[in-house]
Amino acid sequence: MNFRVAVSLLALGVCSGWMAFRPCSAVEPPTRDEAARALRTAVTFFRNEVSTSGGYLWQYSSDLTRQEGENQASNTTAWVQPPGTPTVGGAYLFAHEATGDPLCLEAARETALALVRGQLKSGGWDYRIEFDSKNRAAYAYRLEGGSGKAKNVTTLDDNTTQAALRYLMHTDKALGFKDKQIHESVEFALTSLLAAQYPNGAWPQRFSDPPSPSEFPILKANYPESWPRDYPKQDYRSYYTFNDNSIADTIATMFEAGRIYGKSKYNDAAKKAGDFILLAQMPEPQPAWAQQYNAEMQPAWARRFEPASVTGGESQGILRILMSIYRESGDKKYLEPIPRAIKYLRSSQLPDGQLARFYELKSNRSLYFTKTYVLTYDDSDLPTHYGFKIGSKLDSIESEYQRLLKTPPEKLKPRDSKPSYKMSRSLAEQTREAVDTLDQRGAWVEPGTLRAYGDDDPTKQVIDTRTFVKNVETLSKFIAASKDN
């Protein structure tokens, strides 16, 4: 399957084909050679000037003197959490697959090796990678890492380890599984994820060691007799965690591993996680899901603004996960929870059609916080950093569910296919803009600030990895679409 960091369908213009396209375009499109030069120039600049040991952050000041991931970072730090290192590497791999340019494959391998150096002894990745030898000693990296009390916590939060692993798997495949360092890193990560899976099929948000099975019995979701209304400040890292798509991203990673390596154990792990989702559906009167559960399979607090509750946000995502597992497995047991969950969530919609992020256990009253983080039923003083109300996607979810019921089983499972790209007015215009806005260095510079530096940050223009990825993909599609014109 083709690896894409950001997947988007090109909207085809009124003209089809290159010869039909040119006369009706108001913008003179670049030539294929122009696009290819721009691509190589941009990739070379990012590798030679922006990268640190093959790794990347999120944003840089235009003069490359300051940089940030989710937080401030030094020039010897890379970020794993998207849109960091795996996202940029994915753009290189996408470009190679679309154009065949060996320079892009070299860049992809270089970025993969940066992730190999950031892999922890626990098997996965932290949000960041330190390349300075002194700073590396604080982390238990498999290569050149510290020991003793060095940090060894794999995080599944925010698609961090999962994005790194999926990128490494696709790079491993692109290299014919012949790069020993990359292949061994993938095998170690997959083995560690299998070991970290709980007996009931769930995964934690973070882990350093495999769980002790006796401490995590297989139970069905249930309501606690009571739960604290004040933040209990407990360690939630071992909880069974849906929040921030942790389990969803891990399931997708396991199915992808099954496709790439042809080993049933990865598919089995993904389906076992689906079995956990069935166990985790709350009983009546709220047959949806919580953000996270403790070992007793009861909804529990995580951060100070994430109370024990049933969630209208993650529950919608879980319904889509169940449908994805059904497409892979063909087992209708993964569809069974969907109708009653949809019925419950529809009955819980707010007057404006949205869903509350949190619903009180059993009473189903909407829960909110004040700006000082006092739990309340009142939505008039909400903090602004978090979505306490969520748009309803129930219509599209139910439509997808109905389509699946009508689809023959043999047409369910995703198939590997190499994408093809067609020329369109939109693609040519976007490529023209990408070529024209590339500066002499090979950078795309745009207005912006570095949020992590606060109000005193002097930055007015930035180099954003997301813009780099978008433009590299645009140039690559244009080059691929131009081959036969």
Buried (B, 14 or more C-beta within 10 A) or exposed (E): BEBBBBEEEBEEBEBEEBEEBBEEBEEEBBEBEBBBBBBBBBBBBBBEEBBBBBBBBBBBBBEEEBBBBBBBBBBBBBBBBBBBBBBBBBBBBBBBBBBEBEBBBBBBBBBBBBBBBBBBBBBBBBBBBBBEEEBBBEBBBBEEBBEEEBBBBBBBBBBBBBBBBBBBBBBBBBBEEEBEBBBBBBEBBBEBBBEBBBBBBBBBBBBBEBBEEEEBEEBEBEBBEEBBEEBEEEEBBBBBBBBBBBBBBBBBBBBBBBBBBEEEEBBBBBBBBBBBBBBBBBEEEBBBBBBBBBBEBBBBBBEEBBBBBBBBBBBBBBBBBBBBBBBBBEBEBBBEBBEEBBEBBEEBBBEEEBBBBBBBBEEBEBBBBBEEEEBBEEBEEBEEEEEBBBEBBBEEBBEBBEEBEEEEEEEBEEEEEEEEBBBBBEBBBBBBBBBEBBEEBBBBBEEBBBBBBEEEBEBEEBBBBBBBBBBBBBBBBBBBBBEEE
